[in-house]
Amino acid sequence: MGNSCLKVEKLDTGVLNVYMSGKNGCTGEASTLWVHDAIGKIHSQQYPNLCLTNARTLSVCSNDVQSQVWEAAVNGDTQQLRQGKSCLDLSGGGTPSADGRGEIIMYGCGGGNNQKWSLMPQSHSLILAMSNSKNLPLVSKILAK
């Protein structure tokens, strides 16, 4: 969505929060990088053992958790990230200001720009997709080489 990016932050409570950062927060660090694995889970590069679950939650990656599986419907240079009839959506539909942030929600799939995401790298490695959460940080480092 423009120059904005999906980003993860650790709150003072220790909870991880996923949100849409304005372009000034999109500096290429691990908190802004994501990998879509061969099964459909979306891993944070900063926390590779955690996967995007529903809209704003990261939880321990598991092949038994259906809410971690995302279908990527590609259309040109963008994609919709779907779970059933709901899509990852930027609440309110507008891109955050350069230093702003936006709320990520699940919403019925439509054709709006608030549901169009830049293509993220997809790993076809079954090693990444099938590894348990304890091994994922090591597996991620090995696959990045």
N, C-alpha and C positions, 0 to 999 in steps of 0.2 A: 504494500500500500504506500505508494509514493516513496519517500525516503525514510519512512518509519520502519520500526522493526519490533518483533516479538521479543520480549526481554524478561528475564527472571531476576528477582531480587530476594534477599533474605531480610525479613522484617525483624525488628527488635525482639519479637516473641519467638524467633527461630523458625517461623513458618515461611515457606517459600511462596512468593506471589508472582504470577505471570501477568504481564500487562503489555500494552502497546506503547512504545517509547517514541517520542518525537525524534527527528533526524539527529539532533545534537547528542542524543544518548546512544546512537547507533555507531559505535566506534570500532566494531569488529572484535571486541573481546568475547570470551567464551560465553558470557551471560546472554549474548545476542545471537549465538550460533546454534543451529538445530540440525538433526539428521533424522530422516524418515527411513526406518529400516525395512527389510524385505517383507516383514509380516504386516507392517502398517503402523508400528509404534513410532512416536516422535520423541527422540532423546534430546535433552539439553546437553550441549557440549561441556558446560560448566559442571553439571551433575549427571554424568552419563548413565548412572545406575537408576536414574529417575526418568519417568516418561510423562508426557502431557496427558492428563486424565480429565475429560470434559473440557471446560474452558480455561480455568485459571489455576488448576491444581497440578502439582507434580507429585507423583507417588512412585513407590518402588516398582520398577518394570516387572511385569509378569505376563506370560503368555496366556494366563487364565483370566485376565481382566479385560473384558470386552470393551469397556469405556476407554481403553488406551489404544484401540485400533482405529486408525483414521484412513478413510478412502480419499485419495488425492485425485480429484477430477480436473485434469489439465485442459486448459483452453488457451492456446498460444503461449505467452510467457507468464501466465498466472495460473493459479490453481485454487480450487475450493477444497477445504478440508472438511470432510463429511463424516458424520456418525448417524447412519439411518437417514432420516429426513431433516436432521438438524446440521447446521454448519457453524464453524468457528467464525465469529462475527465481531466486528468492532462496534460496540454500542454507540448509538447516536449517529452512526454513519459517516462522521467527519474525521479526517486525518488529524491527529494531535498537532498542536503548534510545535515549532522547532524544539522548545524546551519542555513541552507538555507531555502528557500521558493520556492514554485512553483505556477504557475498561473493555476486557474481552469477555464475551458471553457466547452461549449457544443460542441459535435462533433458526427458525425455519429457513431452508435453503431458498435463495432467490438469485437474481442476477446483479445485485448491487455491488458497487466497488468496495463496500465495507465487508464483503465476503471474498474478495479476490486477493490472494496472497502470492508474493513472489515465489518462484520455484525454489524449494530447498533441496540440498543434495540428498539423493537417495542412495542408501547403501544396499546393495543386493547380496551382501554377505550374510549367509545364514548363521555364521558364527556370532555376529552381533545380535541378530534377531533371536537366537535360541539360547544365548548365555544367560545365566542367572544373575541377579542384581549384584551379588558379591564379586563376580568376575568382570562386570561391565567396565569399571574404570580401567583395568589392565587391558582388556580387549580393545577398548577405544583407543588407547595409546598405541597399541601394536598396529591397528588398522590405519591410523593416521600417518604412519611412516611410509 
